[in-house]
Amino acid sequence: MADLKIGVVGLPGAWSTEVLADAVEGATNFRCVIDFSDIQIDITQGKAVYGQYDLSTFDALIVKKITKTYSPLSVDRLIELDWLKKTGVPIFSDPYSMAMMINRLGCTLKLSSAGIPMPKTSTAETVDAAINIVRQYGSCVLKPLFSTKARGMCVVNANDADLELRLKEFNQHNSLMYIQQKIELPDRDLGLMFLGGRYIGAYARVSSGKSWNTTTADGGKYDCHTPHPETIELAKKAHDCFNLTYTVVDIVEHDDPADNIVFEVSAFGGFRGAKEGCNIDVASMYVDYVIQQIKGKK
């Protein structure tokens, strides 16, 4: 399929973006990593120009990353990609679906409406209301609406002497406060991967024991994991809430499947956990899947 032009929307130089671009180049002999900040959108003419390329002429775009950090700008860019998709360019995953997930609250509400078990979660705009929630839950994690890898999150407890002060500080940067009950976790949580609606494997993020979370940014490491069938079933149910080509469902598995908890579904889905934990080359699998979808429409 050397005649195909498949672009990768991502961050030039970032590991996951370049791995995906490598896979595209290996399959098509074409490489184009697209930094969205340099795209010019001409709505009147129906064009999206990136350097020498008119993206409306591409066979497909794969979105690996839309901004370095999640923000309202991420949503704006995905809305623009949704417009480009409507002009006829196949885009993976569906930009509108990703836009609805960038905001943590949107993802949580969708999962909750589908009956997916999650930690108890509330929102508040005033510090007084937030104090009442923390007192009700006991121990809580405050989470920004736009963040990944636990960035900007903090743990507060009902008996903290400085609870009001910490909530005020969080509220300064988060006008709508997302407050989630902190649950006791095993030493790991899981990322269950889905491609084209099919479960393809799982990896674990194993805690370093030095932080309340398991992210690699806080010392966690990746490991391979074989989930229980009930865990896969729950993750698939969460996956099915969204129209995504590739995604990872973050879930905590317990001995009793009735206690399993879903944290979130990733708008983009990472590759590193699969590679380092399970030696699964998701990037190549993803590109193969996209090519098959393109071939099916030609």
Backbone as CSV, one residue per row, in Angstrom:
resi,resn,N_x,N_y,N_z,CA_x,CA_y,CA_z,C_x,C_y,C_z
1,MET,0.833,-1.204,0.000,0.000,0.000,0.000,0.865,1.250,0.000
2,ALA,1.927,1.242,-0.824,2.867,2.352,-0.841,2.269,3.626,-1.424
3,ASP,1.086,3.539,-2.039,0.475,4.722,-2.628,-0.408,5.474,-1.646
4,LEU,-0.534,4.972,-0.427,-1.399,5.608,0.558,-0.681,6.757,1.260
5,LYS,-1.446,7.833,1.505,-0.943,8.951,2.295,-1.714,8.973,3.604
6,ILE,-1.061,8.504,4.662,-1.665,8.485,5.992,-0.837,9.389,6.893
7,GLY,-1.456,10.422,7.419,-0.762,11.349,8.298,-0.991,11.010,9.756
8,VAL,-0.021,11.350,10.594,-0.119,11.134,12.037,-0.206,12.497,12.725
9,VAL,-1.327,12.771,13.346,-1.492,13.997,14.121,-0.931,13.742,15.511
10,GLY,0.102,14.495,15.873,0.731,14.240,17.166,1.748,15.301,17.512
11,LEU,2.683,14.946,18.365,3.722,15.853,18.814,5.051,15.407,18.219
12,PRO,5.589,16.147,17.259,6.867,15.762,16.657,7.933,15.536,17.721
13,GLY,8.608,14.390,17.633,9.655,14.048,18.583,9.177,13.252,19.774
14,ALA,7.876,13.244,20.055,7.347,12.473,21.182,7.370,10.988,20.844
15,TRP,7.665,10.165,21.837,7.891,8.738,21.597,6.713,8.075,20.902
16,SER,5.519,8.219,21.435,4.371,7.510,20.872,4.036,8.003,19.472
17,THR,4.182,9.310,19.250,3.926,9.862,17.920,4.900,9.288,16.906
18,GLU,6.177,9.277,17.258,7.193,8.806,16.315,7.083,7.297,16.075
19,VAL,6.726,6.533,17.112,6.525,5.089,16.933,5.392,4.825,15.946
20,LEU,4.314,5.588,16.070,3.196,5.433,15.143,3.590,5.863,13.739
21,ALA,4.335,6.951,13.626,4.794,7.410,12.312,5.740,6.394,11.683
22,ASP,6.578,5.758,12.495,7.454,4.695,11.991,6.629,3.555,11.395
23,ALA,5.565,3.181,12.095,4.725,2.086,11.616,4.027,2.454,10.318
24,VAL,3.555,3.702,10.228,2.922,4.162,8.985,3.927,4.137,7.846
25,GLU,5.123,4.658,8.094,6.150,4.698,7.059,6.544,3.292,6.615
26,GLY,6.640,2.370,7.578,6.998,1.001,7.234,5.967,0.336,6.355
27,ALA,4.714,0.724,6.501,3.642,0.093,5.723,3.338,0.809,4.424
28,THR,3.675,2.110,4.332,3.246,2.896,3.165,4.384,3.631,2.460
29,ASN,5.581,3.666,3.060,6.702,4.461,2.553,6.394,5.961,2.549
30,PHE,5.445,6.371,3.381,5.093,7.789,3.483,5.094,8.166,4.957
31,ARG,5.679,9.332,5.243,5.755,9.774,6.639,5.396,11.252,6.727
32,CYS,4.422,11.564,7.565,4.055,12.954,7.792,3.505,13.073,9.205
33,VAL,4.330,13.647,10.097,3.890,13.922,11.457,3.336,15.344,11.478
34,ILE,2.103,15.492,11.905,1.381,16.760,11.791,1.259,17.427,13.151
35,ASP,1.924,18.562,13.302,1.803,19.394,14.497,0.597,20.303,14.284
36,PHE,-0.465,20.059,15.038,-1.722,20.754,14.755,-1.600,22.268,14.896
37,SER,-0.651,22.751,15.694,-0.511,24.196,15.867,-0.105,24.882,14.571
38,ASP,0.408,24.120,13.604,0.842,24.683,12.326,-0.153,24.429,11.192
39,ILE,-1.325,23.919,11.503,-2.343,23.691,10.484,-3.118,24.982,10.221
40,GLN,-3.381,25.265,8.948,-4.227,26.395,8.560,-5.552,25.840,8.039
41,ILE,-6.631,26.219,8.705,-7.957,25.745,8.323,-8.636,26.800,7.455
42,ASP,-9.034,26.420,6.252,-9.808,27.291,5.368,-11.205,26.697,5.261
43,ILE,-12.115,27.184,6.096,-13.458,26.618,6.153,-14.205,26.842,4.842
44,THR,-14.027,27.999,4.234,-14.753,28.338,3.005,-14.402,27.381,1.869
45,GLN,-13.094,27.102,1.730,-12.662,26.229,0.640,-12.613,24.755,1.036
46,GLY,-12.870,24.475,2.302,-12.862,23.084,2.742,-11.481,22.474,2.751
47,LYS,-10.465,23.266,3.176,-9.094,22.784,3.160,-8.454,22.908,4.546
48,ALA,-7.560,21.993,4.815,-6.699,22.070,5.989,-5.274,21.897,5.477
49,VAL,-4.479,22.941,5.557,-3.142,22.949,4.961,-2.089,22.817,6.055
50,TYR,-1.158,21.902,5.831,-0.035,21.715,6.743,1.241,21.714,5.907
51,GLY,1.977,22.823,5.962,3.179,22.937,5.137,2.852,22.781,3.669
52,GLN,3.478,21.814,3.022,3.248,21.575,1.595,2.015,20.717,1.332
53,TYR,1.371,20.217,2.393,0.296,19.249,2.228,-1.093,19.855,2.411
54,ASP,-1.992,19.463,1.530,-3.421,19.717,1.716,-3.992,18.447,2.343
55,LEU,-4.325,18.511,3.617,-4.753,17.308,4.333,-6.054,16.732,3.793
56,SER,-6.812,17.544,3.069,-8.059,17.034,2.499,-7.801,16.013,1.394
57,THR,-6.549,15.921,0.929,-6.198,14.940,-0.110,-5.642,13.649,0.487
58,PHE,-5.493,13.587,1.807,-4.919,12.399,2.440,-5.925,11.248,2.446
59,ASP,-5.388,10.040,2.454,-6.245,8.855,2.528,-6.791,8.649,3.936
60,ALA,-6.040,9.119,4.935,-6.503,8.997,6.322,-5.576,9.784,7.234
61,LEU,-6.085,10.109,8.409,-5.284,10.678,9.490,-5.494,9.816,10.724
62,ILE,-4.407,9.583,11.462,-4.493,8.895,12.747,-4.098,9.906,13.817
63,VAL,-4.954,10.094,14.796,-4.695,11.077,15.848,-4.047,10.385,17.047
64,LYS,-2.801,10.712,17.297,-2.105,10.162,18.471,-2.140,11.139,19.639
65,LYS,-1.981,12.407,19.343,-2.022,13.438,20.384,-2.477,14.732,19.728
66,ILE,-3.293,15.498,20.434,-3.821,16.720,19.832,-3.203,17.970,20.451
67,THR,-2.765,17.875,21.706,-2.030,18.927,22.405,-1.088,18.252,23.395
68,LYS,-0.081,18.984,23.844,0.866,18.396,24.793,0.178,18.070,26.104
69,THR,-0.683,18.964,26.568,-1.500,18.729,27.752,-2.953,18.995,27.396
70,TYR,-3.872,18.281,28.044,-5.290,18.482,27.766,-5.726,19.874,28.228
71,SER,-6.601,20.494,27.425,-7.114,21.821,27.734,-8.307,22.073,26.814
72,PRO,-9.042,23.177,27.022,-10.112,23.501,26.070,-9.618,23.601,24.629
73,LEU,-8.339,23.977,24.439,-7.773,24.016,23.089,-7.810,22.634,22.446
74,SER,-7.617,21.586,23.239,-7.683,20.219,22.710,-9.042,19.960,22.082
75,VAL,-10.085,20.407,22.768,-11.452,20.230,22.251,-11.632,21.021,20.964
76,ASP,-11.139,22.270,20.935,-11.255,23.102,19.733,-10.617,22.421,18.525
77,ARG,-9.451,21.864,18.724,-8.740,21.227,17.607,-9.472,19.971,17.128
78,LEU,-10.032,19.231,18.063,-10.781,18.030,17.662,-12.066,18.396,16.926
79,ILE,-12.672,19.505,17.289,-13.847,19.984,16.547,-13.445,20.322,15.111
80,GLU,-12.273,20.930,14.943,-11.782,21.223,13.592,-11.528,19.932,12.817
81,LEU,-10.974,18.926,13.494,-10.757,17.634,12.828,-12.079,16.966,12.468
82,ASP,-13.076,17.144,13.319,-14.401,16.595,13.012,-14.953,17.229,11.745
83,TRP,-14.726,18.526,11.588,-15.134,19.211,10.352,-14.391,18.632,9.143
84,LEU,-13.073,18.394,9.310,-12.289,17.838,8.207,-12.791,16.441,7.858
85,LYS,-13.159,15.669,8.859,-13.701,14.334,8.598,-14.976,14.426,7.777
86,LYS,-15.794,15.414,8.075,-17.055,15.579,7.340,-16.826,15.975,5.883
87,THR,-15.614,16.493,5.575,-15.306,16.797,4.171,-14.892,15.545,3.405
88,GLY,-14.718,14.423,4.123,-14.429,13.160,3.451,-13.138,12.483,3.816
89,VAL,-12.359,13.063,4.748,-11.091,12.450,5.139,-11.334,11.477,6.294
90,PRO,-11.031,10.183,6.127,-11.175,9.240,7.250,-10.206,9.605,8.378
91,ILE,-10.713,9.694,9.596,-9.888,10.053,10.740,-10.107,9.041,11.848
92,PHE,-9.021,8.570,12.408,-9.041,7.544,13.462,-8.334,8.092,14.699
93,SER,-8.998,8.070,15.882,-10.383,7.718,16.126,-11.300,8.865,15.729
94,ASP,-12.607,8.647,15.912,-13.589,9.660,15.591,-13.330,10.923,16.415
95,PRO,-13.079,12.070,15.756,-12.720,13.293,16.496,-13.803,13.771,17.453
96,TYR,-15.063,13.672,17.058,-16.136,14.138,17.927,-16.163,13.321,19.222
97,SER,-15.989,12.008,19.098,-15.985,11.157,20.279,-14.823,11.520,21.201
98,MET,-13.650,11.766,20.622,-12.499,12.145,21.436,-12.727,13.487,22.116
99,ALA,-13.356,14.423,21.402,-13.613,15.750,21.971,-14.503,15.661,23.200
100,MET,-15.458,14.757,23.184,-16.366,14.601,24.313,-15.688,13.951,25.521
101,MET,-14.498,13.364,25.303,-13.799,12.648,26.371,-12.635,13.434,26.961
102,ILE,-12.188,14.471,26.285,-11.041,15.230,26.760,-11.309,15.810,28.149
103,ASN,-12.542,16.291,28.332,-12.959,16.780,29.637,-13.301,15.576,30.520
104,ARG,-12.606,15.428,31.634,-12.781,14.261,32.507,-14.242,14.087,32.929
105,LEU,-14.949,15.185,33.142,-16.343,15.097,33.572,-17.210,14.462,32.491
106,GLY,-16.963,14.809,31.226,-17.742,14.226,30.134,-17.593,12.717,30.081
107,CYS,-16.376,12.235,30.256,-16.113,10.792,30.247,-16.803,10.122,31.430
108,THR,-16.702,10.740,32.614,-17.309,10.166,33.814,-18.823,10.073,33.690
109,LEU,-19.451,11.133,33.203,-20.912,11.147,33.075,-21.392,10.079,32.099
110,LYS,-20.642,9.905,31.010,-21.015,8.887,30.022,-20.921,7.493,30.628
111,LEU,-19.857,7.213,31.343,-19.685,5.905,31.963,-20.734,5.673,33.054
112,SER,-20.975,6.686,33.861,-21.957,6.557,34.932,-23.349,6.283,34.378
113,SER,-23.701,6.969,33.288,-25.023,6.783,32.676,-25.198,5.366,32.141
114,ALA,-24.081,4.720,31.806,-24.132,3.350,31.286,-24.067,2.312,32.406
115,GLY,-24.045,2.770,33.651,-24.014,1.830,34.774,-22.653,1.224,35.047
116,ILE,-21.589,1.874,34.585,-20.235,1.370,34.823,-19.833,1.699,36.265
117,PRO,-19.381,0.710,37.052,-18.965,0.992,38.437,-17.713,1.863,38.472
118,MET,-17.819,2.977,39.191,-16.724,3.929,39.330,-16.636,4.370,40.785
119,PRO,-15.525,4.995,41.184,-15.488,5.580,42.526,-16.569,6.648,42.669
120,LYS,-17.058,6.863,43.889,-18.038,7.913,44.114,-17.444,9.256,43.692
121,THR,-18.228,10.022,42.937,-17.718,11.258,42.355,-18.743,12.375,42.492
122,SER,-18.278,13.558,42.825,-19.140,14.738,42.906,-18.407,15.927,42.296
123,THR,-19.160,16.975,42.009,-18.568,18.234,41.553,-19.084,19.366,42.430
124,ALA,-18.312,20.425,42.507,-18.718,21.599,43.278,-17.988,22.815,42.731
125,GLU,-18.623,23.978,42.892,-17.992,25.219,42.470,-17.589,26.088,43.653
126,THR,-18.113,25.790,44.827,-17.747,26.574,46.013,-16.965,25.709,46.993
127,VAL,-16.107,26.351,47.756,-15.289,25.638,48.726,-16.160,25.021,49.820
128,ASP,-17.199,25.724,50.238,-18.088,25.179,51.272,-18.723,23.869,50.816
129,ALA,-19.189,23.840,49.563,-19.789,22.607,49.038,-18.746,21.499,48.950
130,ALA,-17.523,21.864,48.551,-16.453,20.874,48.437,-16.104,20.293,49.805
131,ILE,-16.105,21.123,50.844,-15.820,20.639,52.194,-16.861,19.603,52.614
132,ASN,-18.118,19.871,52.306,-19.177,18.917,52.656,-18.978,17.578,51.951
133,ILE,-18.534,17.626,50.699,-18.307,16.395,49.937,-17.152,15.601,50.552
134,VAL,-16.071,16.287,50.870,-14.900,15.612,51.446,-15.266,14.987,52.792
135,ARG,-16.041,15.691,53.586,-16.467,15.140,54.869,-17.342,13.903,54.682
136,GLN,-18.133,13.899,53.610,-18.984,12.745,53.322,-18.155,11.551,52.860
137,TYR,-17.144,11.808,51.994,-16.348,10.726,51.415,-15.201,10.276,52.314
138,GLY,-14.698,11.175,53.148,-13.588,10.834,54.030,-12.243,11.170,53.438
139,SER,-11.843,10.469,52.415,-10.586,10.722,51.711,-10.897,10.871,50.227
140,CYS,-10.352,11.912,49.608,-10.737,12.237,48.224,-9.523,12.575,47.371
141,VAL,-9.701,12.393,46.075,-8.730,12.856,45.097,-9.358,14.007,44.331
142,LEU,-8.712,15.143,44.335,-9.152,16.289,43.546,-8.492,16.189,42.180
143,LYS,-9.312,16.239,41.128,-8.778,16.023,39.785,-9.154,17.180,38.861
144,PRO,-8.179,17.764,38.165,-8.513,18.756,37.143,-9.366,18.115,36.052
145,LEU,-10.208,18.910,35.411,-11.038,18.363,34.332,-10.202,18.025,33.107
146,PHE,-9.084,18.719,32.931,-8.220,18.468,31.782,-6.838,18.069,32.289
147,SER,-6.547,16.759,32.314,-5.215,16.312,32.716,-5.061,14.837,32.414
148,THR,-3.815,14.381,32.337,-3.495,12.966,32.176,-2.374,12.609,33.142
149,LYS,-2.202,11.305,33.375,-1.097,10.788,34.200,-1.044,11.434,35.583
150,ALA,-2.211,11.693,36.146,-2.355,12.217,37.513,-1.799,13.629,37.688
151,ARG,-1.515,14.332,36.595,-1.004,15.695,36.709,-2.067,16.602,37.331
152,GLY,-1.646,17.385,38.292,-2.537,18.347,38.924,-3.470,17.755,39.961
153,MET,-3.389,16.445,40.195,-4.270,15.803,41.176,-3.653,15.893,42.567
154,CYS,-4.517,15.895,43.572,-4.019,15.872,44.938,-5.025,15.167,45.839
155,VAL,-4.521,14.624,46.924,-5.348,13.889,47.881,-5.630,14.774,49.088
156,VAL,-6.896,14.816,49.491,-7.277,15.543,50.708,-8.107,14.622,51.591
157,ASN,-8.100,14.911,52.886,-8.840,14.095,53.850,-9.722,14.988,54.712
158,ALA,-10.811,14.402,55.180,-11.779,15.166,55.956,-11.175,15.758,57.221
159,ASN,-10.167,15.107,57.796,-9.578,15.592,59.043,-8.322,16.444,58.839
160,ASP,-8.036,16.822,57.596,-6.875,17.685,57.346,-7.098,19.052,57.994
161,ALA,-6.126,19.511,58.765,-6.259,20.814,59.419,-6.313,21.949,58.401
162,ASP,-5.674,21.749,57.245,-5.630,22.797,56.220,-6.567,22.490,55.053
163,LEU,-7.617,21.716,55.306,-8.518,21.302,54.228,-9.087,22.500,53.477
164,GLU,-9.598,23.472,54.193,-10.205,24.634,53.529,-9.191,25.367,52.666
165,LEU,-7.989,25.542,53.175,-6.940,26.228,52.421,-6.589,25.463,51.159
166,ARG,-6.459,24.149,51.257,-6.080,23.341,50.088,-7.186,23.354,49.037
167,LEU,-8.422,23.344,49.485,-9.540,23.418,48.539,-9.590,24.788,47.860
168,LYS,-9.297,25.836,48.614,-9.256,27.170,48.014,-8.169,27.249,46.949
169,GLU,-7.014,26.663,47.250,-5.912,26.674,46.276,-6.294,25.896,45.022
170,PHE,-6.931,24.756,45.188,-7.353,23.964,44.033,-8.418,24.710,43.240
171,ASN,-9.332,25.360,43.946,-10.428,26.076,43.312,-9.948,27.263,42.480
172,GLN,-8.808,27.831,42.857,-8.256,28.962,42.102,-7.958,28.588,40.665
173,HIS,-7.560,27.338,40.451,-7.198,26.876,39.104,-8.260,25.952,38.504
174,ASN,-9.275,25.618,39.296,-10.327,24.699,38.841,-11.673,25.227,39.331
175,SER,-12.308,26.059,38.509,-13.557,26.691,38.946,-14.644,25.657,39.209
176,LEU,-14.655,24.576,38.430,-15.530,23.436,38.706,-14.650,22.329,39.272
177,MET,-14.857,22.016,40.539,-14.010,21.039,41.207,-14.586,19.634,41.058
178,TYR,-13.752,18.736,40.542,-14.095,17.323,40.366,-13.501,16.585,41.556
179,ILE,-14.379,15.997,42.368,-13.957,15.397,43.631,-14.352,13.921,43.634
180,GLN,-13.371,13.048,43.757,-13.634,11.616,43.678,-13.145,10.926,44.949
181,GLN,-13.979,10.053,45.482,-13.595,9.327,46.686,-12.352,8.480,46.411
182,LYS,-11.375,8.573,47.287,-10.159,7.770,47.152,-10.461,6.363,47.658
183,ILE,-10.184,5.394,46.830,-10.452,4.011,47.205,-9.136,3.286,47.469
184,GLU,-9.201,2.282,48.318,-8.017,1.482,48.600,-7.710,0.599,47.398
185,LEU,-6.496,0.706,46.910,-6.112,-0.011,45.699,-5.145,-1.142,46.023
186,PRO,-5.156,-2.186,45.186,-4.048,-3.147,45.257,-2.776,-2.462,44.749
187,ASP,-1.707,-3.200,44.579,-0.458,-2.553,44.171,-0.425,-2.222,42.688
188,ARG,-1.526,-2.442,41.997,-1.539,-2.207,40.555,-2.937,-1.858,40.070
189,ASP,-2.975,-1.124,38.960,-4.211,-1.012,38.202,-3.902,-1.399,36.773
190,LEU,-4.935,-1.594,35.962,-4.765,-2.222,34.660,-5.161,-1.290,33.518
191,GLY,-4.531,-1.510,32.392,-4.941,-0.881,31.146,-5.333,-1.970,30.164
192,LEU,-6.623,-2.070,29.865,-7.107,-3.076,28.913,-7.275,-2.410,27.558
193,MET,-6.644,-2.987,26.532,-6.555,-2.357,25.220,-7.577,-2.939,24.249
194,PHE,-8.165,-2.034,23.459,-9.142,-2.433,22.455,-8.801,-1.757,21.130
195,LEU,-8.820,-2.541,20.060,-8.552,-2.034,18.719,-9.655,-2.511,17.794
196,GLY,-10.323,-1.571,17.152,-11.406,-1.936,16.248,-12.524,-2.689,16.951
197,GLY,-12.733,-2.380,18.221,-13.793,-3.031,18.986,-13.405,-4.367,19.589
198,ARG,-12.149,-4.791,19.389,-11.706,-6.113,19.850,-10.665,-5.964,20.955
199,TYR,-10.815,-6.757,22.010,-9.840,-6.774,23.089,-8.537,-7.394,22.593
200,ILE,-7.405,-6.709,22.816,-6.135,-7.219,22.288,-5.101,-7.488,23.387
201,GLY,-5.405,-7.170,24.627,-4.442,-7.458,25.690,-4.541,-6.460,26.831
202,ALA,-3.744,-6.703,27.865,-3.764,-5.838,29.038,-2.377,-5.721,29.641
203,TYR,-2.107,-4.588,30.218,-0.878,-4.391,30.973,-1.235,-3.823,32.337
204,ALA,-0.324,-3.952,33.258,-0.516,-3.420,34.610,0.448,-2.267,34.842
205,ARG,-0.027,-1.284,35.596,0.847,-0.250,36.142,1.058,-0.601,37.610
206,VAL,2.274,-0.947,37.958,2.579,-1.435,39.301,3.164,-0.301,40.134
207,SER,2.572,-0.077,41.293,2.976,1.031,42.158,4.405,0.868,42.666
208,SER,5.070,1.987,42.816,6.408,1.993,43.405,6.329,1.898,44.925
209,GLY,5.125,2.104,45.472,4.968,2.120,46.916,5.298,3.459,47.540
210,LYS,5.669,4.429,46.704,6.060,5.747,47.211,5.027,6.821,46.895
211,SER,3.936,6.442,46.224,2.929,7.416,45.832,1.550,6.793,45.931
212,TRP,0.517,7.651,46.011,-0.857,7.147,46.098,-1.340,6.618,44.755
213,ASN,-0.634,6.966,43.652,-1.042,6.493,42.336,0.021,5.589,41.724
214,THR,-0.326,4.950,40.603,0.572,3.974,39.985,1.253,4.495,38.719
215,THR,1.099,5.782,38.404,1.630,6.287,37.146,3.150,6.166,37.103
216,THR,3.671,5.991,35.885,5.114,5.894,35.718,5.796,7.206,36.087
217,ALA,5.066,8.320,35.964,5.623,9.621,36.347,5.943,9.659,37.837
218,ASP,5.248,8.823,38.612,5.486,8.767,40.060,6.149,7.453,40.464
219,GLY,6.907,6.866,39.533,7.724,5.710,39.878,7.118,4.358,39.575
220,GLY,5.887,4.321,39.083,5.278,3.038,38.728,5.970,2.413,37.530
221,LYS,5.765,1.115,37.350,6.355,0.435,36.197,5.300,-0.435,35.523
222,TYR,5.547,-0.765,34.262,4.610,-1.581,33.495,4.937,-3.061,33.654
223,ASP,3.882,-3.873,33.627,4.045,-5.316,33.703,2.920,-5.942,32.878
224,CYS,3.120,-7.170,32.444,2.075,-7.874,31.711,1.046,-8.415,32.707
225,HIS,-0.187,-8.554,32.256,-1.246,-9.014,33.149,-2.312,-9.740,32.339
226,THR,-2.831,-10.819,32.898,-3.944,-11.541,32.284,-5.184,-11.340,33.145
227,PRO,-6.116,-10.502,32.711,-7.290,-10.200,33.537,-8.265,-11.374,33.589
228,HIS,-9.136,-11.345,34.605,-10.228,-12.301,34.673,-11.220,-12.002,33.538
229,PRO,-11.933,-13.014,33.066,-12.930,-12.780,32.007,-13.945,-11.703,32.389
230,GLU,-14.334,-11.651,33.672,-15.295,-10.634,34.109,-14.720,-9.227,33.991
231,THR,-13.402,-9.120,34.178,-12.746,-7.818,34.057,-12.758,-7.361,32.603
232,ILE,-12.479,-8.279,31.701,-12.510,-7.954,30.265,-13.922,-7.558,29.845
233,GLU,-14.906,-8.271,30.358,-16.299,-7.971,30.028,-16.682,-6.563,30.484
234,LEU,-16.275,-6.190,31.696,-16.578,-4.851,32.197,-15.854,-3.789,31.374
235,ALA,-14.596,-4.030,31.058,-13.841,-3.070,30.254,-14.459,-2.904,28.877
236,LYS,-14.941,-4.002,28.300,-15.588,-3.924,26.981,-16.864,-3.089,27.066
237,LYS,-17.607,-3.241,28.150,-18.819,-2.449,28.330,-18.486,-0.960,28.411
238,ALA,-17.392,-0.632,29.119,-16.954,0.759,29.204,-16.478,1.255,27.840
239,HIS,-15.707,0.425,27.154,-15.237,0.750,25.802,-16.384,1.066,24.868
240,ASP,-17.452,0.299,24.967,-18.576,0.431,24.039,-19.355,1.730,24.219
241,CYS,-19.055,2.470,25.272,-19.717,3.765,25.468,-19.207,4.820,24.480
242,PHE,-18.075,4.531,23.843,-17.427,5.531,23.002,-17.079,4.941,21.638
243,ASN,-17.036,5.786,20.651,-16.728,5.369,19.280,-15.248,5.627,18.989
244,LEU,-14.391,4.735,19.501,-12.952,4.919,19.369,-12.324,3.739,18.647
245,THR,-11.380,4.037,17.761,-10.694,2.973,17.032,-9.763,2.205,17.963
246,TYR,-8.955,2.948,18.701,-8.058,2.330,19.677,-8.193,3.071,20.996
247,THR,-8.303,2.331,22.075,-8.389,2.967,23.384,-7.899,2.016,24.464
248,VAL,-7.670,2.579,25.633,-7.281,1.812,26.817,-8.261,2.138,27.937
249,VAL,-8.806,1.102,28.545,-9.719,1.268,29.673,-8.928,1.055,30.957
250,ASP,-8.906,2.071,31.820,-8.207,1.983,33.110,-9.151,1.388,34.141
251,ILE,-8.722,0.296,34.767,-9.609,-0.450,35.639,-8.812,-1.040,36.806
252,VAL,-9.461,-1.173,37.949,-8.867,-1.846,39.106,-9.558,-3.188,39.265
253,GLU,-8.763,-4.256,39.266,-9.296,-5.615,39.364,-9.144,-6.127,40.789
254,HIS,-10.236,-6.698,41.318,-10.226,-7.302,42.651,-10.509,-8.802,42.536
255,ASP,-10.256,-9.519,43.587,-10.527,-10.959,43.602,-12.008,-11.242,43.341
256,ASP,-12.861,-10.402,43.900,-14.292,-10.507,43.636,-14.621,-9.551,42.494
257,PRO,-14.998,-10.064,41.307,-15.268,-9.203,40.162,-16.320,-8.131,40.440
258,ALA,-17.192,-8.373,41.419,-18.216,-7.379,41.749,-17.606,-6.102,42.315
259,ASP,-16.350,-6.198,42.759,-15.674,-5.033,43.333,-14.831,-4.272,42.306
260,ASN,-14.773,-4.738,41.076,-13.971,-4.067,40.056,-14.476,-2.637,39.827
261,ILE,-13.529,-1.742,39.581,-13.844,-0.321,39.402,-13.163,0.197,38.138
262,VAL,-13.895,0.966,37.341,-13.333,1.633,36.169,-13.021,3.079,36.536
263,PHE,-11.830,3.533,36.181,-11.470,4.929,36.407,-11.812,5.795,35.197
264,GLU,-11.370,5.370,34.020,-11.641,6.167,32.829,-11.339,5.367,31.570
265,VAL,-11.758,5.919,30.452,-11.434,5.387,29.138,-10.623,6.462,28.424
266,SER,-9.484,6.080,27.871,-8.573,7.055,27.265,-9.071,7.513,25.902
267,ALA,-9.019,8.827,25.678,-9.429,9.366,24.383,-8.467,8.940,23.277
268,PHE,-7.205,8.738,23.608,-6.207,8.418,22.594,-5.608,7.029,22.784
269,GLY,-5.324,6.626,23.996,-4.758,5.299,24.222,-3.261,5.286,24.000
270,GLY,-2.527,4.857,25.024,-1.072,4.848,24.926,-0.533,3.559,24.341
271,PHE,0.737,3.596,23.912,1.429,2.441,23.341,2.508,1.894,24.273
272,ARG,3.042,2.736,25.156,4.227,2.359,25.914,3.949,1.208,26.876
273,GLY,2.780,1.234,27.541,2.452,0.151,28.468,2.390,-1.188,27.775
274,ALA,1.815,-1.198,26.562,1.727,-2.442,25.791,3.111,-2.935,25.382
275,LYS,3.971,-2.001,24.976,5.302,-2.371,24.502,6.209,-2.826,25.644
276,GLU,6.260,-2.015,26.705,7.175,-2.322,27.800,6.644,-3.419,28.713
277,GLY,5.321,-3.487,28.851,4.753,-4.481,29.748,4.506,-5.827,29.096
278,CYS,4.097,-5.815,27.824,3.670,-7.064,27.172,4.377,-7.336,25.854
279,ASN,5.237,-6.416,25.413,5.907,-6.545,24.118,4.897,-6.668,22.980
280,ILE,3.813,-5.909,23.065,2.813,-5.853,22.007,3.032,-4.577,21.209
281,ASP,3.194,-4.722,19.896,3.421,-3.576,19.015,2.069,-3.049,18.547
282,VAL,1.431,-2.269,19.406,0.097,-1.754,19.082,0.143,-0.803,17.895
283,ALA,1.196,-0.024,17.776,1.283,0.942,16.680,1.162,0.248,15.321
284,SER,1.889,-0.850,15.126,1.805,-1.577,13.849,0.432,-2.199,13.648
285,MET,-0.139,-2.720,14.728,-1.483,-3.289,14.641,-2.494,-2.215,14.248
286,TYR,-2.329,-1.035,14.832,-3.223,0.083,14.556,-3.151,0.469,13.080
287,VAL,-1.936,0.601,12.569,-1.759,0.983,11.164,-2.342,-0.082,10.229
288,ASP,-2.103,-1.344,10.538,-2.676,-2.422,9.721,-4.197,-2.332,9.698
289,TYR,-4.778,-2.048,10.856,-6.238,-1.938,10.930,-6.732,-0.765,10.075
290,VAL,-6.069,0.381,10.180,-6.480,1.554,9.403,-6.389,1.267,7.907
291,ILE,-5.314,0.624,7.490,-5.152,0.295,6.068,-6.271,-0.625,5.598
292,GLN,-6.629,-1.596,6.402,-7.726,-2.486,6.032,-9.028,-1.723,5.901
293,GLN,-9.250,-0.738,6.767,-10.467,0.067,6.676,-10.467,0.914,5.413
294,ILE,-9.308,1.454,5.052,-9.213,2.258,3.836,-9.441,1.394,2.607
295,LYS,-8.805,0.225,2.590,-8.954,-0.689,1.448,-10.402,-1.099,1.263
296,GLY,-11.119,-1.262,2.382,-12.502,-1.684,2.311,-13.413,-0.638,1.716
297,LYS,-12.961,0.648,1.763,-13.791,1.727,1.232,-13.421,2.112,-0.188
298,LYS,-12.281,1.594,-0.672,-11.840,1.943,-2.033,-12.564,1.123,-3.080
